[in-house]
Amino acid sequence: MDKLKFYIDGAWVDPVTPSTLEVFNPATEEAFARISLGSRRDVDRAAEAARRAFATYSDVSVKDRLVYLQKIIEGFRARLPELARMMTLEMGSPITFATERQATVALFHFEEAARVLADYRFEEPMGGGVVRREPIGVCGLITPWNWPLNQVASKVAPALAAGCTVILKPSEIAPLSSMLFAEIVHDAGIPAGVFNVVNGDGPMVGEAIAAHLEIDMVSFTGSTAAGVRVAKLAADTVKRVAQELGGKSANIILPDADLKAAVIQGVHACYTNAGQNCQSPTRMLIPRAQRDATFAAASEAVGSIRLGDPLDPASTMGPLVSQSQFQKVQDLIQSGIDEGATLVAGGTGRPAGLNRGYYVRPTVFGDVTSMRIAREEVFGPVLSIMSYDSEDEAIEIANDTPFGLAGFVQSRDRNRARTVANRIRAGRVYLNGAAFDRSLPFGGYKQSGNGREFGVFGFEEYLEVKAIIG
């Protein structure tokens, strides 16, 4: 399966300089497709097209933009099974999860962008004048491999809704679902140059986007180290930078919670997407007196996981995305053992019976203190259980991290849970297993990034504010 062209200025075009990269299926460790790697000249072509298109698309009426969004939504729904299967092949997400979560949540972002756009007031009187919000311009969007379409949609949907034009660089590890998505956008009749896709790696295409003079904003999701690099490159052109970066989220289980239910739910939440999830609750904080009961419940939760072929609807966990990610997680599991954590479940090596594919044993460590597994983002199915003696100590441990993407609190007393949530330094806090909400802002404190995605807050990231006085 070869996808060697880029989508620029409303057409599929060859790269300026031919250069190909194989895309691997992490369940088989075999290449199943090829893409082209772009260059700075390809980014130049896309930026020129997006700049030309912005002159007219920025004036397209709300009514017409809603028509475009609705056509994308219809195309997305029609091709959702195909999109889900492609994500299963390119990054190992089990087909049931890819269908019900990966693809469906991506669709939600377009539905939410349409909802926000339909009711949004772009002008309002204030003081002695009017405050007007206008599209920021050409937007460079750099997205990761772990939620390939969700992160694309969470950026592209509000950008197009706001009247911006877009250059998308999906992850070169899992780019094929974005190529299918580009076909949906094309079929929706979006004007040429409004939406463009250039494949490539971070050091070439990603950095070219971040530094480009014709790009007014860059939205990046990925590691904190890469986000710092993007921000430094963007600084020379003083463009807006929105970032969603790493996380090391704490899950505080208070003494009055239903311990067994909270622990089982917490284990599965940590293992969402095989642990390749930036907001996963990877640090479980428990009352010290409940240590043994917690370990038993965590072991029970791990025993219910169905590891296997991601194309099998019964599988609940597939492989990690790549050999390098597999090795990183193995090294971190070994570090937990070496530093003296109690191995409650899992460990190093592949799961029994799975000798091919980048599968990792779902792992739980107990008696974790300030170890590597408690400080670093593992990005795999590894949970660290940490004990506390008081509520204040639990909050102190939760906040003792350079990250601040999410937090989790479990308590039978909703007011108590809310009080604890208020003290967690993170951009989003879930109480008692609350579900994903596409309308509420998502983003981080500290080194987890800046800016917000989803809903009105994500929409306004793509708008400038103008005061007209008199």
N, C-alpha and C positions, 0 to 999 in steps of 0.2 A: 504494500500500500504506500504509494508515493504521493506526498503533498508538498510539491517543490515550489509552488508559486506563492507570492504574497498578494494580499488584497489591498490595492492602492488606487485611489481615485475612481472607485466604482468598478474596477476590473481586476481579474487575476493576471498578475504580471510576473515575469521572471526576475530573479534577483540581478542586481548590477554585476556582481561577481559570483559565479557558481561555487557553492560550498555546501556540502550535505552533512547531515547528522542522522544516525540511526536512532529510532525510538524503540525502547525495549519493553516487553511485557514482563512485569516483575514476578508474575506467577510461574513463568516458564524460563526466565532469564534469556529469552531469545528476542532478537530484533524482529519487529513485524511491520515497520514502516520507516520511511525516510522523510525528513523535512530539509529545507534550505536554511542555512544560517545567513542572516543579513549582515549588512555593513553600515557604516555611517552614511554612505551615499544612498542606501535604501531608506534610511530615516529621513534624509534630506528630501527625497521624493515624496514621502508620506507627509512630511511637515508642510511642504509647499502646497500639496493638494488640500490638506486640512485648513491651511490659512486662506486659500481661495474660497473654499466652501463656507468658511465661517462668515464671510462677508454677507452671504445671503441666508444661510441657515439660522444665524442669530436673530434674524427678523421674521422667521417663520412663526405663524400664529400658534397659540396654545392649542387651538382646535386641531390644526394640522399635525402638530407634534404628537398629540394624543392618538391621531389616526396611525402614525408611524409606529408608536409604541404598541398599539393594539395589534397591528399586523405582525410585529415581532412576537408578541405573546401567542398569537394564533399559530405561527410557524413553530415556535418553541414547543407548544403543546403537541402539535402534530408529529414532531420528531423527537419527543422526549425519550422514548425507548432507545432510539438510535444513539442519542447523546449519552444516556446512561451506560449503554454497553461500551461506548468508546472510552469513557472514563474508567470502566472496569479493566479494559485492555491496557490503557496507558499508565494507570497508577495503582491498580490492584484493588480498588474499592469493590467489595462484594456487590453483586448485581442488585440484590434487594435494597441495600443501603444506597447504592448509586441511583436507583430509581426513586426511592421514597425520600431521600435526603439530598444527595448531591445535585441531581438535576432539578428536583422539585423546588428546593430552596432557591436555586438560581432563578427559576421562573418567578418565584415570589417577589424578587427584587424589581422585576419589570412591572408586575402588578402594583407594587407599592409605589414605584415612581410615577405611574399613571395616576394613582389615587392622589398623591401629593400635588402633582402638576395641576390636576383638575380644579383644585380648591385654593391654589397658592396665590397670594396677593403680591404682585411684583412691585406695586407702588402703594405707599400709604402716606397720608399727611403727618407731619411731625414738626413741632415748633413753628417756625416761620417759613416752612417750605415743605418739600416732598422728599421722602427717602425712596430711592428706586434701586431695584436689584436687577443686574444684567449678567448674562453669561460671561464667564471669565475669559473664554477664548479657546485656544487649541490645548488639549489635555493629553499628556503622555501617561498611559496606564500600564504599570508593570505588575504582573500577577504571578502567584506561586503555583506549585504543582499539587499541593495537598487538597485544595478545594478548587479544581481547575475552572469550573464554570461559575460557582458561587462567587468567587472573588472577581471574575470578569464582570458578571452581572451587577454586583454591588457597586461597581465603578461606572460601567458603560451606561446602565439604565438611568441614573440621575444625571450623568453628563449629557446624554442625548435629550433628556427631558428638559434640562435647563437651557438648551440651545447651544451647547458647546459642540465642537468637533473633536475627534478622537484618533489617537494612534495607540493601538494596543500591542504590547509585547507579552504574550503568554509565556509561561515557563517552557523552555526547550525540552524539559523532561516529560511534560504532559501537555503537548500543544494541539493534539488532534481534535479534541472536543471544541476548542476555540475556532479551528478551521471550519468545522461543521456549523458552528454558531455564525461565522461570517457569511456562510451561504444563506442562513435564515435572514440576516440583516439585508443582504443583497436582494433576496426575494421580496422583502417588505417594501422595496422601492425607496429606501433612504437615498437622498441625493448623493451624487458622486463626491467623494472627498470628505464626507461627514464622518465616516467610519473607515478606518484603515488598520490592517494587521501586518506587522513585520515580525517574523520569527527571528530568534537569535539568542545569544547568551548575554549574561549581564555585563561582562567587561567590554563587549563591543556595542550591541544594540541598546542595552539598558543604560549604559553610561552616555551614549550618544543622545538618547532621549532626555536624560536628566540635565545635560549641559546645553541643549539646543536653544538657540536664540529665538526661534519661531514658536517654541512651546511655552505657553503661559503658566501651566500648572503641571506638576507630576504627582500622581497618586501611586504609592508603592506599598505592596504587602510582601513581607519576607522577613529575613533575619535582621536582628538589630545591627549587626556589623555592616550588612549591605545597605541598610537604611541610612546609616551614618555616611556612607560613601555617596549615596544619592543626594543627600542634603548638602554635602560639601560641593558637589558638582553643580547643583542647582543654585548655589549661593551667588555665583558670578553673574547670573542673569536675574537675580532677585525674583525668581518665580515662586509661586506658592507651592509648598510641599505638604502633602498629607501622607501619613505613614501609619500602617498597622503592622507592628513588629512582634517581637517574641513575648512569651508569657511563662509564668511559673505559678499558676493560680493555686490558692489555698482553699480547702474545703473544711470549714470549721464545723464539727459536729458537737453541739453543745450537750451538756449532761442530761437534759430533759428530752432529747430527741429519741425517736424510735431507732435505737442503735443498729439493729440488724438491717432494717429496711434502708436506713441512710447509708450504711457501709456498702451494701450490695449495689444500690443506685450509684454511689460514688465511684465504685470500681468500674462499672460499665460506662459512666460518664468520662472517666479518665481514659478509657480504651476506645472512645469514639474515633472512627476512622483509623483504627489500629494505633491510636495514640498520636497520630500525625495531625494534631489539632491545636492551634495556638492558645485557645482559652481553656483547654482541658484542666480539670482539677487534679493536678499531679501530686499535690501535697495534701494528705488527709490528716487533719489535726483532731486528735481524740483525747478525752479525759484519761489521765494515766491509769485510773482504776479500771477502765474498760478495755485494757490492752488485749487480754486473752479472748474476750468475746469478739472484739474487732477482728483479730487474726482469723478466727474461725469463720466469721461471716465473709471476710475477704476471700478465703480459700474456697468457700462455697460458690461465690460469684464467679471466680475464675473457672471452676469446674463446669459451669453452664455455657462457656464460650465454644462455638463451633468453628474451629479453624479448618480451612480447606480451600478448594478451587473457588475463586471469586465469581466464576460464572454459574456456580451451583447456588440456587436460591436459598438453600438451607444454611449456607456459610454465613457466619456473623462476623468473622474477622479474616481478612486476607493478608497478603504479604506487605512488607514495607516497600517503598517505591523503587529503591535502587540498592546496589551492592554497597555503595558508600554509606547510605543511611543505615543499612543492616549492620555494617561494621561499627559505625558510631554508637549504635544502641548496644551492641555486644560489649564494647569497651566500657560503656557507662554501667552496664549490669555488673561487669567484673569489678569495677571500681567500688560499687556498693558492697560487694562481697569482701573485697580487700580492706575496706575501711571499717568493717565490723558490723554492718547492718544485719538484722535477722532476716533470712530468706524465708518468707512465708509461702510463696508460690513461684513457680517458674524457675528462671535462672538462665545461664548462657546456653548457646547452641540452638539448633532448630527443634521444633516440636516433633514428637515421635511420628514416624510415618511420612514426614514431609522433607524429603531429601533434595528437592528442587524448588527454587523460588526463594524469595527473600523473607521467609517467615521467621518470626521471633516468638519465643515462648512468652505468653502474658505473665508478667512478673510483678510480685508485690514484695516490698521490703518493709519490715517493721523496725522499731527502735532506731529510727533515722534521726540523726542530729545534723549539724552543719557540715554535711558531706557533699561531694560533687553531685550526687543524684538529687539532693535537695536544693542545690544552687543553680545548676545548669538545665537548660531546656533540653530534655531527652528526645522528644519527638518520636516516641515509640511507646508501646504498651507497658510502661513501667510506673508503678505507683509507690510513693514514699509515705509511710505512715509515721507521724510524729506525735509525741505525747505532750500534754500540757497539764499544769496544776491549777490554773485560774483563767478566768475569761480574759483578763488583761494580758496574761502571758500568751494566750492563743492569738490575740490580735497583734501582739508584738512579733510573734513568729510569722504570722501571715504577711505582715508588712516588711519583714526583714528580707527584702529581695530588690534588685534593681528594676524588676518588672512590675507592671500594674495593669494588666489587661482585664482580668476578671477575678471574681471572688465568689465563694459559695458558702451559705450558712444554713444549718439544719437545726430546727428547734420546734417544739410543740407550741411555744409561745411566740406568736407572730410579732408582737411588739418587741420582745427581746431580740429576735432575729434581726429586726429592722435597726435596733440600736447598735448591734454589732456591725451590720452592713454599713452603717454611716461612718464607722471608724476604719473601714478597710480602704486602703489607698489604691483603688482600681476603678477603671472606667465603667464596669458593668458588674453587678452582684446579683446572683440568683438565690432566691430564698426557697428552701424546701422543694427542690427539684422542679422549679418553674420552667416552663417550656420556652423555646426560642420565640422571640417576638420581633418580627421584621420591621415594625414601626418605631422601635426604640433605638436610641443611638448606640453604636458599637465603636469602641476605640479605647486607647490606653492612657494611663498615667505614666510618668517617669520614662524608662527606656522601652516601654511598650508602644511608644509612638505619639502622634499628635493628630488632631483632626478627628472627625467622626464619619462613620458610614451608617447607612440604613435610614429610612424615613425622612422627615423634614431636615434633620441635622445633616444627613448625607447629601441631600439635595442642595443645601445651602453652601456646601464646600465648593460647588461649581459656579457660584455667583459672586460677582463683585458688588459693592455697596456704593451708591452714588447719592449725594445730597444735592438737591436743586433748591436754591434759596431765593425767595423773592417772587 
